[in-house]
């Protein structure tokens, strides 16, 4: 039943995330055609900073809620409001401090003439941190359709205002960030309206965990998240210090690879409440979830590796008289297969980290992500001046590969049988061979690869006896 629930919730979250990210991704061609390469690179840099800010402002409370505020299918309202208060205090305090410091570091970042872009960025990630936590209540109580309604309204507003302002009016970075903030405020407000009732449910619920317990757990997760985020966005931050054109080219390829990240995000949103809550410690469920994820993700790498470059470089005609990405971006698609494998491993790490999140001290996870962060720093600082964005792509893949290998090697000792490896090796060989053969008839190679993957996974999802 739990695997079916994982599939059902994953499908809803996947549809939501895929639709939301697709609509959001649809803005990439608009930005690529309307903005200069420099402005597109600057926008990518600001969104990269938002990732770090969102993690710091969220202070790990989203995962802490699933760990301490959810028992079975019951979610504590008291824990929700206490953790939202922590998120509000930490995120708001951090935002005020950074906003006051903007005049001091704006020039060093290249924003001396546009400090308002930094203020908008800080405000956006703060509101997004509050909204992301508020949405956790819908996930914890098994209401994926409410989650979908809130998320899609956010993206719908964002898309409509961008098409009108950027596409029709030709407005630039300031407008893009302003409408992002407006859409984030809408999401936060709606999530709170559908959150638990404060007075009635606080009086009926159990006492929430102590603040120091939540902060200790959350701060470790936030530190882990900040270290882990370096593997996702540090490359674009460092590339922006080196060359904004390189940043723009790499960001375009990264956006295409994010099509697989949609599934990774859906898996995390659907799986975390089950892996940490309802099915906590169920090794057979972990095994089946692990195999389910990798079966679908490998198919995604196969199909996107073959067809995504053709989709974004083809001149379709009619309503699309130009390619989705202008020709200047096409050369960057050479790193797409590398980024797709990195995104697959990002999802592997979601479940491979479950074994240490089950405790109250996930410090081993901090050590593992610190190793990945170190690889990312070294690889990018050494490689970017010599090889540009190609070094960033390879560094991202290597960092995730090392983190997943360490986490799985240690986790297999704690949760025996939860992380089978041989199907993954067989599937990776199939997909890798298919990608190498892709020029020799893409359609038939795709079908043959999918058929081979299906045969490898046949019967693997049955419950263990």
N, C-alpha and C positions, 0 to 999 in steps of 0.2 A: 504493500500500500504506500510506503514512504517513497519508494522509487517512482511510483505513478504520480504521487503528489509533487515530487521534485520535477518530473517531466511537465506536469500541468502548470505548476507555478513558473517553472523555467520557460515554458512556452508563452505564458502571459507576460512575464518580465522580459522575455526575449522579444516578443512582438512589440512591447512598449519601448524597450531600449533600441531595438532595430529601427522602429518607426521614428523615434525621437532622434536617434543619432543619424539616421538617413536624412531626415529633414534638416538636421543641423549640418550634416555633411554636404547636403545640397547647396549650402551657402558657400562652400569652399570654391566651386567654380565661379560663383558670383564675385567673391572676394578676389580670386585670382585674375579675373578679367577686369575688375573695376579698380583695384588697388595697384599701386606700383609694387615692384618686387621688394623694395625697402620697407614699405608700409605693411605688406603681407608678412615679411619677416618680423617686423616689430609686433604685429598682432600675435603672431605665434609665440614670441618671447613673453608677452604679457600673459597669455593663456598658460604658458609653462609656469610662470611665477604663481598663478592662481592655484595650481596643483599643490605646491608647497604650502601656500597660505591656507587652503581648504583643510589640509591634514592638521596643521598646527592649530587652527581655530576650532576644529572638531574635537580635538584632544582625546581621540579614541573612544568617545562615548557611544558611537553607533554599535560597535562590536561589543562594548561593555554592556549595553542594554540586552543584547541577545545572551550574553554570558550570565548576567546577574538578575535581569528583569523579566526573564521568560522561563516558565516552567511548563513543559509539555506544550499545550496550545494556549496556555493562559499567560497574558502579558500584564505586568504590574503597572498600574497607572501612577502609583506613588513613585516608583523608580523612574518612570518616564519624566515626570515633572522635575524630580531632583536632578537627573542627568541633563535635562534641557537647561536648567538653571546653571549648571556647571559649564555647559557649552556656551551659554550666553555670556557668562562672566569672563571666561577665558578668551573667547573670540572677540568680544567687545573691547576688553582691556588691551589685547594685542593690536586691534585695529586702531585704537586711539594712540598708542605709543608709536606705531609705524607712521600714522598720518602726521603726527607732530615732527617726525624725523625726515619726512619726504624732502623738505628744502635742503637738508644736509647731504643727501645721497642722490638726488635727482640728476645732478650734473654728471656724476661718476657713471651713471647708468645710461647717459645719453638723452635724458629727458629734461634738460635745463629749461627748454622753451615750452615744454608740455607737461608740467608736473601734475596737472589735473588727470592725466591718463593713469598715473600711479595711484592717485586718490580713488579714482573709480575702480581700479583693479582691487585695491584693498577692501573697499566696501562690498564689491561683488563676492569675493571669496568668503567674507564674514557672513553675509546673508545666505549664501549657498551652504555654509557649514550648519547654520541653524535649520535651514530647510531640509537638508539631508538627514539630520537627526530626527526631525519631526516626521519625516516619511518612514522612518524605521518602525513606527507604530503600526502602519498598515502591513508591513512585511511580517512583523512579529505576530499579528493577530490573523494572518492568513487572508488578507483582503487585497489580492493583486489587482483587481479591477479598479478599486479606489486609487491605488498607487498609479495605475495606468492613466486614469482620468486627470490626476494632478500633473503628472509628468508631461502628458501630451498637450495639456492646456498651456503649460510653460513654453514648450517648444513651438506650438502653434502661434502664440503671440510673438515669440522671437523671430520666427520665419516671416510672418506677415509684415512686421515692422522693418525687417531688413530688406525684404523685397521692395517695399515702398521707399524707404529712406536711402538705401545704398543703390538699389537697382534703378529706381525711377529718378530720385533726386540727386544721386551721386555723392551723398555725404560719406565721410570717412571714419577714421578710428574713434573719434570722440562719440559720434552717434552710435557706432556699433557697441561700444561699452555701455552707453547710457541705456539702450534698449535691453541689453543683457541684464542690467540691474533691475529694470522694470519687470522683466519676466521672472527674475529670481524672487522679487518681493511678492508677486502673485503666487508663486509656488509655496513660499513660506506661509502666507496667510491662509491659503486653502488647506494646507497640511495641518495647521493648528486648529482650524474649524472642525476637521475630521479627526482630531486627536482625542484622547480620553478627556472626559469631563473632570475638571479640576477638583471642585469642592466635594461632590458626591462620591466620586471614586477614591479620592484620598482618604475619606472617612471610612470606607469599606475595605480598602486594600491592606495588605500586609506592610509592615515597616520596610522602607527601602534600605538598600545597603548603605553603610557609612560613607561619608564623602571621601575620607582618606583612603578607603578601600577602592572606591571608584577611580579616584585620581591616580593612585599608584598603578592600577591596572591600565587605565586609559593613557597615562603619560608614557608608559612603556610601549603601548601600541602606537601612540603618536610618533614617538622616536623611531620605532620600527618603520612606520609609514613614511616618515620624512627621509630616512635612509633609503627605503625602497623606491621612493619617488624619484631619487636621483637616476635610477635605471630607466625611468620613463621620460623624464623631461629635462634632466641636466644637460643632455647633449644640445638641445635647442638653446638653452641659456648660454652655454659656452660658445656655441656657433655664432650666436648674436654678438658676442664680444669680438669675434674674429671676422665675420663677414655676414651681413644681413641677407645678401643674395643667396649664400649657401644655406642659411637658415630657412629661407622661403622655399628653396628647392627640396630640401630634406623634409620640411613640414608637409609639403604636398604629398610626397611618397608616404609619409607617416599617416596622413589622413586616409589614404587609400587602404593601407594595412589595418586601419582601425575598424574596418568592416568585420574582421575576426574578433576584435576587442569587444564588439557588441555582444557576441555570444559569451565571452568571458565575463562580462559584466552581468549578464542575465544569470549565468551559472552562480556567480557569487551572491547575487541578490536572492535567488531562490534557494541556494544550498546552505548559506550561512545559518539561517534560523533552524534548519533541520540538523545540520552537522554539529552545531554547538548546543542545540536545545532538545528538540523532540527525540532525536536519534543519537544523543550524546554517547560516545563510546561504543556504538554498534559497528563492529568491525566489518561485518558482512555488508551493511549498508554503505560504509565507506568504500569498500572494494567495488561495489556495483556503481556507485556515484563516480569513482575514479575512472572506471572503464567507460561509463556513459559519456563523460566529458571528453575523454581523449578520442573516442570513436567519432564523435561529431566534429571536434576541433581538427582532427587530421583530414577529414573530408573538406572542411573549410579551407585549410591550407592548400589542398589539392585544387579545388575549384577557383579560389581567388588567385592563386599563383598563376593559373593558366589564363583565366578570363578577365581579371580586373584590369591589367594593362590595356587590353584591347578595348574594354568598355570606356576607359577615360581618354583614350587617344584617337578614337574613331570619329570622323566627321559624319554625324548622323543625318544631317539635312533636315528640311522642314523647320520645326520649331527650334532645332539645335543645329544651326548652320556652321557652328564651330565645335571643336572637340571640348569635352568637359573641362579638361585642363589645357591651357594654352601650350603651344609647342615648346616654349622655353622650359617647361617643367618636365617634359617627357624623359629626358636623359636620367633624371633622378629615380625613375621607376626601376632602374637596375638593382636597387637595394630592397625592392619590395619583398622578394622571397625571404631574405634575411629577417626583415621585420615581422613577417607572418609567423615564422618559427619562434621569434622572440615573444610574440603575443600568445602563441600556444603555451609556451612555458610560463608566461605570466599567470594563466589560468591553472596550470599544474601547481604553482606555488600556493594558490588559494587553498587547495585541499591538503597539500603537503605540509602546510603550516598548522593544520587543525590539531595535531597531537600536542603541541606546546600551548595552544590557546585554551585547551581544556582545563589547564591549571589556573592558578591565580597569579603566577609569576612567569610571564612569557619572555624572560630575559634572554633565553637561548635564541629566540627569534630575532632579538636585537643584534646579537652577535652574528647570526647568519646574514641578515640584511646589511650589517656593517661591512662584511666581506664583499658583498655585491656592490655596495656603494664605493668601496675602495677601488674595485676593478673599474667601475664606471669613471671615477675621477681620473685614475691613471691612464686608462685607455683613451679618453677624450682629450686630456691635456697633452698626451704624447702624439695621438693620431690626427687630431683636427688640423694642426699646422702643416702636417705632411700629406694627409690623404683626404682632408675635408670630411664631408658627411658620410662617406663610405666607412671611415673609421668609427663614426658614431653608431652606425647600424651594427657592425660586427661587435663592438663593445657591448651594446645592449644585449645581443644574443648570448655572448659569453657570460656576462654577469648573471642573467637569468638561469643559464645552464648550470653554473656553479651553485647558485642558491638552491635550485631545485634538487640537485644531486646531494648536497649536504643535508637538506631537510628530509628527503626521502630516506637516505641512508640511516639517519638517526631515528626517523619515525617508524621505520620497519622493525626496529627493536622494541619500540613501545607498543605499537599496534600491529602485531604480526598478521600478515595476510591482507592488510588494508591497502597496500600499494603494489600490486603486481606489475612487473616490469616487462616480461617477455612479449605481451601483446603490443606494448608501445614500440618496442624495437622493430617488430615485424611490420607494424603500421607505418613507422617512419621510413623504413626501407621501400615500402610500396609507394608512398607519396613522393619520396625523393627520386625514385626511378621514373615515376610518371612525369614529374616536373622536368627532368632531363630530356625525356622523350616528347615533351609537349609540342615542339615545332613539327613533329611528324604526325599531324592530324590531331588537333586538339580535342575534337569532339569524341573520337574513339578512345583516345588516351584517357579522357575524363571518365568515360563510362567504364573502361576496363579497370581504372584505378578504384572507382567507387565499388565495383563488383568485388574486387580483391579485398578491399577493406571490410566489406560486409561479410565475406567468408571468414576472415580472421576473427571478427567480433561475434560470429554466430554462436549462440549458446553461452557466451561469457557473462551475460547479465543475469543468469539464473541464480537464485539464492543458493548459497553453499549448503551442503548437507553434512 
